[in-house]
Amino acid sequence: MRSGDVKQVLYEVLEDTGGRRVAARLLRQFLIFLIISNIALAVVETVPEVHAFLGDHLKLVQLGCGAIFLAEYILRLYVADLHPPLRRFGPIRSRLRYAVQPDAIVDLIGALPLLFVLFLPDQAVTIVVVLRLLRFFKLARYSPALRSLISAVAAERKALLGSSMIIFGVVLLAATLMYLIENQHQPEKFRSILHGIYWAITTVTTVGYGDVVPVSNLGKMIGGVVMLMGYGLIALPVGIIASAFAREIHSRDFVVTWSMVARVPLFEDLKATEIAEVAKLLQALSVRKGAVIAHVGDVADRMYFISDGEVAIKLPHETVYLGQGSFFGELALINQTPRTAAIIADTDCQLLVLEAGALKHLMDRDAALAKKIMEEARARAFAGKKVLGELAEEELQQAGVFASADEIREEPELFADDGRETEKDPA
């Protein structure tokens, strides 16, 4: 295998962008396990009894984990010039640009503890412990929810800054009033406004340690008001983040769903609003590994989009695997013929289902939409689009099985006139 091919394979596995989804998923799961285990070990190692009993073994494990994280960072930097947005910058500038991206900086932080341990074993104990715990942020690469939360916070940073200013203003006002009122009664506890700020923060956040409390009637009255205001003040940033997070998740799911529907040849000529109407018809379906999604002989009256997981389509002479982002069963929306292949969940799957009946109701309500879909269906039939079992050409291509029209013409004996695969001659 040439070096360029090796580099392309590394890129597809590390960035999960190609057809090597199984290897990419295994690597992702291994790295997630390694990150969580590494953080747990860094915490447990601070227990004196554990450190005394397993110190040497834990050090070897940490060194091994550090070596893996360092190798991961170097390999990601090595394939950085294959990223589509960075290719035009050349091999050096593309790697420099990649190195300053947030994900790359977090990967570097994950690799730094090994370098500190090797070159500064005695002077950087505290730094190493902190950096090991910062490996937690590497999970953001593999957690869409965590990335969405970070995006939500970044999107609402102005609103969060505004709410923080309001909270700080209330804290400062309450501290000043309490200093003016309680200084005469408790000069040792309210010696300055700074001491009052400590009381105000513990009161607004409803912590209330009890080490500093007002004793005058007016001070108690102000303290009660500050306590009640604390509930509303803390709810401000929480509400902002919660609503932004929900909006981010909804937007991401809509974009993913919309893009999957737009990829289907039957809908590719529709307007954005029409694709959105089709996307609204999708129903979520969770399937456990090994479960049969459809049996041979069932009426094919729905198509499926894979939002997570992988399915296996058992064709007569081979098995086709489709992963996240793929679709299958497009022809079922129009033909509704008996299925010629069993569809089985190869892993736990999250599917989106579009039923032919629901699409028909939408087409009955929207004549223009119905006309476009039917014209595309007739055009595909007129163009002689052949199928292999359940899959049209586009579905075969996304699975890595390239049965183009030219290939079908070269081997016509594999395909019957009705579009179904026939058995090969044993000879």
C-alpha positions in Angstrom: 0.0 0.0 0.0 1.4 3.4 -1.0 2.0 6.1 1.6 -0.8 8.2 0.1 -3.2 5.4 0.5 -2.1 4.8 4.1 -2.6 8.5 4.8 -6.1 8.4 3.3 -7.0 5.4 5.4 -5.7 7.1 8.6 -7.8 10.2 7.7 -11.0 8.3 7.1 -10.6 6.3 10.4 -9.5 9.3 12.6 -12.1 11.7 11.2 -14.8 9.2 10.4 -15.4 10.7 6.9 -15.1 7.7 4.6 -16.4 4.2 4.2 -14.3 2.7 7.1 -17.1 3.3 9.6 -16.5 0.1 11.6 -12.9 0.9 12.2 -13.7 4.6 12.9 -16.4 3.5 15.4 -14.1 1.1 17.2 -11.4 3.7 17.5 -13.9 6.3 18.8 -15.2 3.9 21.4 -11.7 3.0 22.4 -10.6 6.6 22.8 -13.7 7.4 24.8 -13.0 4.5 27.1 -9.4 5.6 27.4 -10.3 9.2 28.3 -12.8 8.2 30.9 -10.5 5.6 32.4 -7.6 8.1 32.4 -9.6 10.8 34.3 -10.8 8.2 36.8 -7.2 7.0 37.4 -6.0 10.6 37.8 -8.6 11.2 40.5 -8.0 7.8 42.3 -4.2 8.3 42.2 -4.6 11.3 44.6 -5.8 8.9 47.4 -2.7 8.3 49.5 -3.5 4.7 50.2 -4.1 3.9 46.6 -1.0 5.8 45.5 1.2 3.9 48.0 -0.2 0.5 46.9 -0.5 1.0 43.1 1.6 4.0 42.5 4.1 2.4 40.1 1.4 0.5 38.2 -0.7 3.6 37.8 2.3 5.5 36.6 2.9 3.0 33.9 -0.8 3.1 32.8 -0.7 6.9 32.7 2.5 6.8 30.6 0.8 4.3 28.2 -2.3 6.5 27.9 -0.1 9.6 27.4 1.7 7.8 24.6 -1.5 6.9 22.9 -2.9 10.5 23.1 0.4 11.8 21.8 0.3 9.4 18.9 -3.3 10.4 18.2 -2.3 14.1 18.1 0.6 13.5 15.8 -1.5 11.4 13.4 -4.3 14.0 13.3 -1.7 16.6 12.6 -0.2 14.4 9.9 -3.5 14.0 8.0 -4.6 17.6 8.6 -3.9 18.7 5.0 -6.6 16.2 3.8 -9.4 18.2 5.4 -11.4 19.8 2.6 -11.3 23.4 4.0 -7.5 23.2 4.6 -6.3 21.5 1.4 -5.8 24.8 -0.5 -3.2 26.0 2.1 -0.6 23.3 1.4 1.0 20.8 3.7 2.6 23.2 6.2 0.1 26.0 6.4 -2.8 23.6 6.6 -1.2 21.9 9.6 -0.5 25.2 11.3 -4.1 26.2 10.8 -5.4 22.9 12.1 -3.1 23.2 15.1 -4.8 26.3 16.4 -8.4 24.9 16.1 -10.1 24.2 19.4 -10.2 20.4 18.9 -6.5 20.3 18.1 -5.6 22.4 21.1 -7.6 20.0 23.3 -5.8 17.1 21.8 -2.5 18.8 22.5 -3.5 19.3 26.1 -4.2 15.6 26.3 -0.7 14.8 25.1 1.2 17.4 27.2 1.2 15.4 30.5 3.5 12.7 28.9 5.9 15.4 27.8 6.0 17.1 31.2 6.5 13.7 32.9 9.4 12.8 30.6 11.2 16.2 30.6 10.1 17.8 33.9 9.3 14.9 36.2 9.7 16.8 39.5 8.8 20.4 38.8 5.5 19.9 37.1 3.5 17.6 39.4 0.6 20.0 39.8 0.5 20.9 36.1 0.4 17.3 35.1 -2.5 16.5 37.4 -4.5 19.5 36.1 -3.7 18.6 32.4 -4.8 15.0 33.0 -8.1 16.2 34.3 -8.4 18.6 31.3 -8.5 15.5 29.0 -12.2 15.5 29.9 -12.7 18.1 27.2 -11.5 15.6 24.6 -15.0 14.0 25.0 -16.4 17.0 23.2 -15.1 15.6 19.9 -17.1 12.5 20.3 -20.2 13.9 22.0 -22.6 15.9 19.8 -24.6 16.9 22.8 -21.6 18.4 24.6 -20.6 20.3 21.4 -24.2 21.6 21.1 -24.0 22.8 24.7 -20.7 24.6 24.0 -22.2 26.2 20.9 -25.3 27.2 22.8 -23.2 29.0 25.5 -21.1 30.7 22.7 -24.2 31.8 20.9 -25.8 33.3 24.0 -22.6 34.8 25.4 -24.0 38.4 25.2 -27.1 37.4 27.1 -25.1 35.5 29.6 -22.8 38.5 30.1 -25.8 40.8 30.6 -27.3 38.5 33.2 -23.9 38.2 34.9 -23.8 42.0 35.1 -27.3 42.1 36.7 -26.3 39.5 39.2 -23.0 41.3 40.1 -24.9 44.6 40.4 -27.3 43.1 42.9 -24.5 41.5 44.8 -22.6 44.8 45.0 -25.7 46.7 46.1 -26.6 44.2 48.7 -23.0 44.1 50.0 -22.9 47.9 50.3 -26.2 48.1 52.1 -25.2 45.3 54.5 -21.9 47.0 55.2 -23.5 50.3 56.1 -26.1 48.6 58.3 -24.1 45.8 60.0 -20.7 47.4 60.3 -21.6 49.0 63.7 -23.1 45.8 65.0 -20.5 43.3 63.6 -17.4 45.2 62.8 -15.3 42.0 62.8 -17.5 40.4 60.1 -18.5 43.4 58.0 -15.2 45.2 58.1 -15.5 46.4 54.5 -17.7 46.1 51.4 -15.5 43.2 50.3 -16.6 41.2 53.3 -20.1 42.2 52.5 -19.7 40.8 49.0 -18.8 37.4 50.4 -22.0 37.4 52.4 -24.0 38.6 49.3 -22.6 35.9 47.1 -23.4 33.1 49.5 -26.9 34.5 50.0 -27.7 35.2 46.3 -26.6 31.7 45.3 -28.8 30.3 48.2 -25.7 28.5 49.7 -25.9 30.3 53.1 -22.9 29.0 55.0 -24.2 30.7 58.1 -20.7 32.0 59.2 -21.8 35.6 58.4 -25.4 36.6 59.1 -27.1 39.9 59.8 -28.2 40.5 63.4 -30.1 43.9 63.1 -33.7 43.9 62.1 -33.1 46.1 59.0 -30.2 43.8 58.1 -32.4 40.7 58.4 -35.0 42.4 56.3 -32.5 43.1 53.5 -31.1 39.6 53.8 -34.6 38.1 53.3 -35.1 40.3 50.2 -31.7 39.2 48.8 -32.5 35.6 49.4 -35.8 35.8 47.4 -34.1 37.7 44.6 -31.4 35.0 44.5 -33.9 32.4 43.1 -34.8 34.7 40.2 -31.2 35.8 39.5 -29.8 32.3 39.3 -32.7 31.3 37.0 -31.6 33.9 34.5 -28.4 32.2 33.1 -29.9 28.7 33.6 -33.0 29.6 31.5 -30.8 31.3 28.8 -28.6 28.2 28.5 -31.5 25.7 28.6 -33.4 27.5 25.9 -30.3 28.0 23.7 -29.4 24.3 24.2 -32.8 23.1 23.2 -32.8 25.4 20.2 -29.3 24.2 19.2 -30.4 20.5 19.4 -33.6 21.2 17.4 -31.7 23.1 14.8 -29.0 20.4 14.5 -31.6 17.6 14.2 -33.6 19.6 11.6 -30.5 20.2 9.5 -29.4 16.6 9.7 -32.9 15.4 8.8 -33.3 17.9 6.1 -30.0 17.0 4.5 -30.8 13.3 4.6 -34.1 13.9 2.8 -32.5 16.2 0.3 -30.0 13.5 -0.7 -32.8 11.1 -1.9 -33.0 11.3 -5.7 -36.8 11.2 -5.5 -36.8 14.5 -3.6 -33.7 16.2 -4.9 -35.6 18.6 -7.2 -37.9 19.8 -4.5 -37.7 23.3 -3.0 -36.3 23.7 0.5 -39.8 24.3 1.9 -41.1 21.2 0.2 -38.3 19.1 1.6 -39.1 20.5 5.0 -42.7 19.3 4.6 -41.5 15.8 3.7 -39.1 15.9 6.7 -42.0 16.6 9.1 -43.5 13.3 8.1 -40.6 11.3 9.5 -41.2 9.1 12.6 -38.4 8.0 15.0 -37.8 4.3 15.4 -35.3 2.7 17.8 -34.1 -0.8 16.9 -31.9 -3.1 19.0 -29.0 -5.0 17.5 -30.1 -8.1 15.7 -33.7 -7.1 15.4 -35.4 -7.6 12.1 -36.6 -4.3 10.6 -38.4 -5.9 7.6 -38.9 -9.5 6.5 -38.7 -11.0 3.1 -42.2 -10.8 1.5 -43.4 -7.9 3.6 -45.1 -5.1 1.6 -42.4 -2.4 1.1 -44.5 0.6 2.0 -41.9 2.8 3.8 -38.3 4.0 3.4 -35.7 4.5 6.2 -33.1 7.0 7.1 -30.3 5.9 9.5 -29.6 8.7 12.0 -27.4 6.4 14.1 -26.1 2.8 13.8 -25.8 0.4 11.0 -28.2 -2.0 9.2 -27.5 -5.1 7.1 -29.6 -5.8 4.0 -29.6 -9.5 3.2 -29.7 -9.7 -0.6 -29.9 -13.1 -2.3 -26.2 -13.2 -3.1 -24.6 -10.7 -0.8 -25.1 -8.5 2.3 -25.0 -4.7 2.0 -24.2 -2.6 5.0 -25.5 0.9 5.4 -24.4 3.3 8.2 -25.2 6.6 9.7 -26.6 9.2 7.2 -27.6 6.5 4.6 -31.1 5.8 3.3 -32.8 2.8 1.8 -36.2 1.8 0.5 -36.8 4.9 -1.7 -38.6 2.7 -4.3 -41.0 1.5 -1.7 -42.7 4.9 -1.6 -43.8 4.5 -5.2 -43.9 0.8 -6.0 -45.0 -0.9 -2.7 -44.0 -4.3 -3.9 -43.1 -7.3 -1.7 -39.6 -7.1 -0.2 -37.0 -9.3 -1.7 -34.5 -8.8 1.1 -34.5 -9.0 4.9 -33.3 -5.8 6.7 -31.6 -6.5 10.0 -30.1 -4.0 12.6 -26.3 -4.8 12.6 -26.0 -2.5 15.7 -28.4 -0.6 17.9 -30.0 1.8 15.5 -31.9 5.1 15.5 -34.0 5.3 12.4 -36.3 7.8 10.8 -39.2 6.3 8.9 -41.2 7.8 6.0 -44.4 5.8 5.3 -45.8 5.7 1.8 -49.3 6.5 3.2 -48.1 9.7 4.9 -46.3 10.9 1.8 -49.5 10.1 -0.3 -51.6 12.3 2.1 -49.1 15.1 1.7 -49.2 14.7 -2.1 -53.0 14.8 -2.1 -52.9 18.1 -0.2 -50.2 19.6 -2.4 -50.7 19.0 -6.2 -47.5 20.8 -7.2 -45.4 18.6 -4.8 -47.2 15.4 -6.1 -46.4 16.4 -9.7 -42.7 16.9 -9.0 -42.3 13.6 -7.2 -44.3 11.6 -9.8 -42.3 13.2 -12.6 -39.1 12.3 -11.0 -40.3 8.7 -10.4 -41.3 8.4 -14.1 -38.0 9.9 -15.2 -36.1 7.4 -13.1 -38.2 4.5 -14.5 -37.8 5.8 -18.1 -34.0 6.2 -17.6 -33.9 2.5 -16.8 -32.7 2.8 -13.2 -32.1 -0.8 -12.2 -32.0 -2.2 -8.7 -30.2 -4.9 -6.9 -32.8 -6.4 -4.5 -34.1 -3.6 -2.4 -31.5 -1.0 -3.5 -31.4 1.5 -6.3 -28.1 2.6 -7.8 -27.7 5.6 -5.5 -28.3 3.4 -2.5 -25.7 0.9 -3.7 -23.2 3.7 -4.3 -23.5 5.0 -0.7 -22.9 1.4 0.5 -19.8 1.2 -1.5 -21.3 -1.2 -4.1 -21.1 0.7 -7.3 -23.7 -0.7 -9.6 -23.9 2.1 -12.2 -25.9 2.0 -15.4 -22.7 1.3 -17.4 -21.9 -1.7 -15.2 -25.4 -3.0 -15.5 -25.2 -2.8 -19.3 -21.9 -4.7 -19.2 -23.4 -7.5 -17.1 -27.1 -7.6 -18.2 -27.4 -11.2 -17.1 -27.3 -10.1 -13.5 -30.5 -8.0 -13.8 -33.9 -9.0 -15.0 -36.2 -6.6 -16.9 -38.3 -6.0 -13.8 -35.3 -4.5 -12.0 -34.6 -7.4 -9.7 -31.4 -9.4 -9.5 -31.4 -12.9 -11.0 -29.3 -15.8 -10.0 -25.8 -16.0 -11.6 -25.1 -19.0 -13.8 -23.3 -21.5 -11.5 -20.9 -22.1 -14.4 
